[in-house]
Every structure is written in structure tokens, then in C-alpha cells.
Amino acid sequence: MEQIVKTLKWKGNYLQIIDQSFLPIKEKYIKLDTIEKVYDAIKTLKIRGAPAIGLAASFGLLLAAKKASTMDKKRFMDEMAKAIRFIKSCRPTAFNLFYGIGRLQSIIENSQLDPQQITKKMEDECKKMFEEDLKSCTSIGEYGESILKDGMRVLTHCNAGGLATSGIGTALAPIYLAKRKGKEITVFVDETRPVLQGARLTMWELKKAGVKAILICDNMAGFLMQQGKIDLVITGADRIAKNGDTANKIGTYSIAVLANYHKIPFYVAAPYSTFDFSISDGSGIPIEYRDREEVKRIMGQVISPDDVDIYNPAFDITPHNLITAFITEKGVFSPDLLTNINF
Ligand code: MRU
């Protein structure tokens, strides 16, 4: 299936991204030609969504290798170690970032090669990860599509679409493929406060793809479920622990509890790069806390008195017992079968 948007594109000596902070007002593409610019773009949500963060960070590290000030092996390695620490400190929750950097790190550290050869291998690996993510999205879409029946009404949270990956997304991929097969799916989209990834990004790409989408405020989901208007929930994930506990955008847990109460299936769609089997359960997943201004403002407009206390966790943890199944590129698995997946 044709991609909805070219979220990121490697241009040989820079990374081109669509700047998501301007969406849906403006479709603006920007050039990131240093690791510092990539770091800033990830931190400020110009590029976001776990798989896209992982890919952008990897290309960022590649840029650091390409722009290294020395070809002396020892000094090159020191510069790379610093660059790895820097890019890893960008955002803590999405495992894809650590997965991507880990793959490059093993090239850097295990190699008997000179800096130029290391850089070349890193570039090949980045391109490979990009292609893998693209294919994973399609496979997730195919497995997920088989769950969707004609006429279904699906709720999603945040943005786990094309804008969050190099392909057609994770949670939205089944919806795109169902539409292509002629199934009529209605998607209810949580606006997703504080920074409105649902309203701004998911609505933008669903509309672009011609999918029937209805925007709701986050606090409306329970009422819709009570009214029998939701058949199924699909969200993405930022990090999945070994037992299936899942970190995703703040508000996901509330929806999972609501879905469980109303006996509505709750699916999480994610590729291998999001699974962190080194963490036994959700208590070990690092949660990002973001700037108070995100809560205090909506699209730049102040919405509360100046001196209020603010709490802004960017993600929450949905316990595995609230998750019906994971839709992965290898098939659909219930949480108790996760460790059996042959990725
Ligand atoms: O803060 P964000 O916009 O990076 O959060 C994104 C999400 O929570 C997505 O649901 C998740 O990364 C999956 S993207 C395929």
C-alpha cells in the first residue's frame, strides 16, 4: 500500500523529516544535518512515535559518525561514545530508540574496521532498519486487518500511524488495509491531551487516506463505550515489558480499564523493536515527564492561571491483563504467549 506520508527520508548526508509540530496547519519538511538537530527534533516532538524516534535517533548517530572531527580510531571511538550517550538521553520511554542505537553500537564497538568502514556499515544498518520498519508496518496491518470486520467502530489514542513510522503505521495499519479491502471502518480518535497527537496528527492522516474518522475529547471515550458505539480499541506502544505490560501515551491505561469494564477487546499493535525483553514488568519502564507548559497551554494559548502546580507524565503503563492481544509483524499473540514469538 502506498505510504500516507514520507515521515522521514535519508538523503545521504542529512535526514529530511516532516515537522509534525506544524501539523495539521502546514506540511513543512525540514533538514536535519547534525546529531544536535536530530536530538532537538525528537525532544520537541517535530518527529515522534516510537519507531520514528528509533530511526531518527539512529540516523542522528550516523550523522555524528559522518561528521566526526577525526579519523584516528581511538579519538573517533571517544566521539562516538559521547554521541551515543547524548542521543540516548533524548527521550527515555520509547524502546525503539535504544534498540536502534544498540544495533549501531555493536557495529561501532565490535568492529576491527577503521572509522570510514564503520561509518559505511552504520549507514547500511540504518537503511536496513528503515526497510525493516516499513515491512513490519505492512505485516502488522495484514494481521490486524483480519481482526477488523466490515462496519466496525474502532477507538484509537494518540498517533500510531504513518507519522510514527517509516511505513503505514502500527495501530492505524490494519485500518488502512481494511479500507483498501473495501471494509467500512469508523475510527473514533481521542484528541490526546496535552499535545493533541490524536486531533492534529491522526485526524490529519486518516483524512488524507479517506478513512471515516470522528474526533472526540479524551474524556468522552467512556460514554461512547457505554452507548455501545465502540467495538474494538487499537493503540500503539512505546515499550512492552517481557510480561506484556505496555507503556504508551498517557491516557492509554484509562481506555484499557474502560474497555475491560465494557468487555471491549483492547489490542496493542507494535513491531519487534518496541519489545524490551530485558524488563520483566511495567514497573521497570522509564516514564518521561515533560514540560509544564504543555499542560498549561493548548496550541500556545495559556489555559490556566500562571502559578498552578502541574504534573505532566507523557506515558502510562497498561498492565498485560487488560490487553486482549498484541498485533505484531509475526502474528497476533495474547500476552502470555509473548516470549514464544519467533521474531
Ligand atoms: O509522545 P509521542 O507522540 O512520541 O507518543 C507516541 C505514542 O504514544 C505512540 O502511541 C507510540 O509511540 C506508538 S507509535 C507507532
Boltz pocket constraint, residues with backbone or C-beta under 6 A from the ligand:
constraints:
  - pocket:
      binder: B
      contacts: [[A, 48], [A, 49], [A, 50], [A, 51], [A, 94], [A, 157], [A, 158], [A, 159], [A, 160], [A, 161], [A, 164], [A, 165], [A, 169], [A, 170], [A, 171], [A, 197], [A, 235], [A, 236], [A, 237], [A, 238], [A, 248], [A, 249], [A, 250], [A, 269], [A, 314]]
      max_distance: 6.0
